[in-house]
Amino acid sequence: MSLEEDSPAQFSQSKQAVAINQQQPQTEPTFYYFAYGSCMCPVDLKRSLGENTYPFVIGSAQLKGYRLAFNRKSVLRNCGVLDVVQDPAKIVEGVLYCLPWRLSNALDVREEVPRGGYRREAIDVYSQGRLYKGVRTYAVVDKLAEELAPNDWYFQVVIRGAITCGLTESYCWQLFNHMHQLQQQQLQV
């Protein structure tokens, strides 16, 4: 992976390509995917899916009636990882992708669906003034009773994805503060 292909300029060019591609008929089957954790970062998602995911970014999106929680311990990352939990008073910001169907199984593997880590959920999200129905996201199967702090690596990749893909500044700070508070609580224990 070169620095050049993951630069902000490349991201901007890819976003322009997405806008052009959205105007042309799709020749390959696709599905919409709402990412709210480490998958918000196209560079990290590329690591799992094996190809550049910048061109598949639609933009920032909002999931109403949910909140974020660190309800799962990732064995791979050895820390708490994000989940979405229903909460009628909250909104989760994330990234909406339009992914080629050929990446579906790889995404399920990343989310540990075959091993019972997460399960697919069909949700509705808002992006760029439009409602997208039946969008795929993932929710934790066996939720922890209490939130578990993320490690520094997971913290950084989540924030990088949030900023790179244009989540609101206030939400980025809210996310930062939530993760920081969990880490501070863990240090006190």
Secondary structure, 3 states (H helix, E strand, C coil): CCCHHHCHHHHHHHHHHHHHHHHCCCCCCEEEEEECCHHHCHHHHHHHHCCCCHHHEEEEEEEEEEEEEEEEEECCCCEEEEEEEEEEEEEEEEEEEEEEHHHHHHHHHHCCCCCCCEEEEEEEEEECCEEEEEEEEEEECCCCCCCCCCCHHHHHHHHHHHHHCCCCHHHHHHHHHHHHHHHHHHHHC
